[in-house]
Amino acid sequence: MSLTLEPVRVATNGHDEEGRLVFARGRLVGLVVRLSALHEELAGQWFFEAGFGRLGTPNHPVFADLAAAQAWIERRLGAASAARTARP
């Protein structure tokens, strides 16, 4: 599955403004935000701020880089797609 990431500034009530809208097949599926220096050891990592549809989850993981975030999103979307296909 191919994802498209579009740069965006996010109003997070803090310094974490650098974000990426995540699209799959032309649909918005998520938002990741790069953590600022205020997060100390997590600074520069990417926080899964929001997910939509199959990515809607109360869990908000942090990723070392965008590649790791994309891989996680692709796995989640792939697993959801596989579960849908397997239904009788």
Residue frames as qw, qx, qy, qz and C-alpha x, y, z in Angstrom:
[[0.000, 0.891, 0.454, 0.000, 0.00, 0.00, 0.00],
 [0.432, 0.300, 0.001, 0.851, 1.32, 3.38, -0.92],
 [0.238, -0.794, -0.424, 0.365, 0.91, 6.29, 1.48],
 [0.315, 0.638, 0.087, 0.697, 1.18, 9.98, 0.69],
 [0.445, -0.580, -0.383, 0.565, 2.44, 12.36, 3.37],
 [0.197, 0.764, 0.227, 0.571, 1.62, 16.03, 3.03],
 [0.358, -0.025, -0.415, 0.836, 3.43, 18.62, 5.19],
 [0.282, -0.759, -0.401, -0.429, 1.15, 20.69, 7.40],
 [0.075, 0.299, -0.516, 0.799, 1.47, 23.04, 10.39],
 [0.504, -0.476, -0.715, -0.092, -0.60, 21.86, 13.32],
 [0.252, -0.602, 0.225, -0.723, -2.05, 24.01, 16.11],
 [0.698, -0.178, -0.683, 0.123, -1.28, 21.74, 19.07],
 [0.463, -0.861, -0.045, -0.205, -1.22, 24.40, 21.81],
 [0.726, -0.540, 0.265, 0.334, 2.52, 23.91, 22.03],
 [0.018, -0.721, 0.508, 0.471, 5.70, 23.89, 19.99],
 [0.456, 0.009, 0.858, 0.237, 4.90, 20.70, 18.10],
 [0.459, 0.614, 0.081, -0.636, 3.73, 22.29, 14.84],
 [0.245, 0.440, -0.729, -0.464, 5.49, 20.25, 12.15],
 [0.684, 0.089, 0.644, -0.330, 3.11, 17.59, 10.95],
 [0.116, 0.159, -0.800, -0.567, 2.19, 15.32, 8.09],
 [0.761, 0.168, 0.190, -0.597, -1.28, 14.49, 6.88],
 [0.242, -0.205, 0.927, 0.198, -1.28, 10.83, 5.90],
 [0.693, 0.332, -0.062, -0.637, -3.33, 9.75, 2.90],
 [0.361, -0.084, 0.914, 0.162, -4.04, 6.22, 1.65],
 [0.229, 0.411, 0.795, 0.382, -5.71, 5.88, -1.75],
 [0.004, 0.461, 0.266, 0.847, -6.59, 9.57, -1.69],
 [0.548, -0.702, -0.363, -0.274, -8.29, 9.43, 1.71],
 [0.057, -0.654, 0.496, -0.568, -7.06, 11.11, 4.87],
 [0.819, -0.229, -0.526, -0.014, -6.26, 8.34, 7.34],
 [0.705, -0.511, -0.279, 0.405, -4.04, 10.00, 9.93],
 [0.091, 0.927, -0.161, 0.325, -1.92, 12.84, 11.26],
 [0.812, -0.234, -0.225, 0.485, 1.58, 12.57, 12.70],
 [0.062, -0.977, 0.072, -0.191, 3.36, 15.41, 14.49],
 [0.662, 0.309, -0.426, 0.533, 7.09, 15.85, 15.08],
 [0.591, -0.730, -0.296, 0.176, 7.85, 16.32, 18.77],
 [0.172, 0.885, -0.199, 0.385, 9.75, 19.43, 19.82],
 [0.395, 0.366, -0.632, 0.558, 12.64, 19.82, 22.24],
 [0.496, -0.424, 0.284, -0.702, 10.09, 20.24, 25.03],
 [0.956, -0.107, -0.081, -0.261, 9.71, 16.45, 24.95],
 [0.408, -0.694, 0.593, 0.034, 13.39, 15.97, 25.85],
 [0.397, -0.274, 0.845, 0.231, 14.41, 12.40, 24.94],
 [0.544, 0.484, 0.685, 0.020, 11.54, 12.12, 22.46],
 [0.161, 0.784, -0.104, -0.591, 12.47, 15.32, 20.60],
 [0.168, 0.477, -0.666, -0.548, 12.52, 14.84, 16.84],
 [0.154, 0.127, 0.978, 0.066, 10.41, 11.71, 16.96],
 [0.345, -0.145, -0.440, -0.816, 6.94, 11.48, 15.41],
 [0.281, 0.133, 0.741, -0.595, 3.74, 11.21, 17.46],
 [0.082, -0.356, -0.819, -0.441, 0.60, 9.60, 16.00],
 [0.163, 0.016, 0.265, -0.950, -1.73, 12.49, 16.80],
 [0.640, 0.258, 0.324, -0.647, -4.91, 11.20, 15.17],
 [0.107, -0.033, 0.916, 0.386, -6.21, 8.35, 13.08],
 [0.571, 0.227, 0.040, -0.788, -9.40, 8.15, 11.04],
 [0.831, 0.179, -0.365, -0.380, -11.51, 5.21, 9.96],
 [0.940, -0.056, -0.321, 0.097, -9.54, 1.99, 10.47],
 [0.522, 0.275, -0.429, 0.684, -6.74, 3.93, 12.17],
 [0.411, -0.656, 0.060, -0.630, -9.01, 5.45, 14.79],
 [0.760, -0.149, -0.571, 0.273, -7.49, 4.20, 18.04],
 [0.458, -0.886, -0.031, -0.066, -7.02, 5.37, 21.62],
 [0.790, -0.305, 0.178, 0.501, -3.35, 4.38, 21.27],
 [0.297, 0.950, -0.095, 0.010, -0.97, 7.13, 20.16],
 [0.882, -0.162, 0.097, 0.433, 2.46, 5.61, 19.53],
 [0.025, -0.906, 0.301, 0.296, 5.70, 7.52, 19.01],
 [0.909, 0.325, 0.130, 0.226, 8.04, 6.62, 16.14],
 [0.596, -0.423, 0.213, 0.649, 11.75, 7.25, 15.68],
 [0.050, -0.288, 0.424, 0.857, 11.20, 8.59, 12.16],
 [0.600, 0.321, -0.042, -0.731, 8.63, 8.96, 9.41],
 [0.477, 0.249, -0.797, -0.273, 9.62, 5.64, 7.84],
 [0.080, -0.061, -0.924, 0.369, 8.72, 3.83, 11.06],
 [0.394, 0.312, 0.389, -0.772, 5.41, 5.70, 11.28],
 [0.576, 0.350, -0.402, -0.620, 4.58, 4.81, 7.68],
 [0.341, 0.146, -0.927, -0.043, 5.42, 1.14, 8.24],
 [0.121, 0.178, 0.799, -0.561, 3.15, 1.00, 11.29],
 [0.495, 0.383, 0.124, -0.770, 0.29, 2.70, 9.43],
 [0.522, 0.322, -0.640, -0.462, 0.70, 0.37, 6.44],
 [0.171, 0.028, -0.969, 0.176, 0.66, -2.69, 8.71],
 [0.271, 0.288, 0.622, -0.676, -2.50, -1.48, 10.46],
 [0.553, 0.422, -0.113, -0.709, -4.26, -0.71, 7.21],
 [0.427, 0.286, -0.812, -0.275, -3.10, -3.99, 5.68],
 [0.010, -0.062, -0.937, 0.344, -4.30, -6.00, 8.67],
 [0.415, 0.370, 0.414, -0.721, -7.70, -4.29, 8.58],
 [0.543, 0.426, -0.405, -0.600, -7.96, -4.91, 4.84],
 [0.288, 0.183, -0.938, -0.062, -7.00, -8.57, 5.25],
 [0.182, 0.185, 0.814, -0.519, -9.61, -9.03, 7.99],
 [0.520, 0.427, 0.098, -0.733, -12.29, -7.52, 5.75],
 [0.499, 0.390, -0.648, -0.423, -11.31, -9.83, 2.86],
 [0.135, 0.124, -0.972, 0.150, -11.33, -12.94, 5.07],
 [0.462, 0.152, 0.531, -0.694, -14.95, -12.47, 6.16],
 [0.278, 0.242, 0.902, 0.226, -17.45, -14.90, 4.57]]
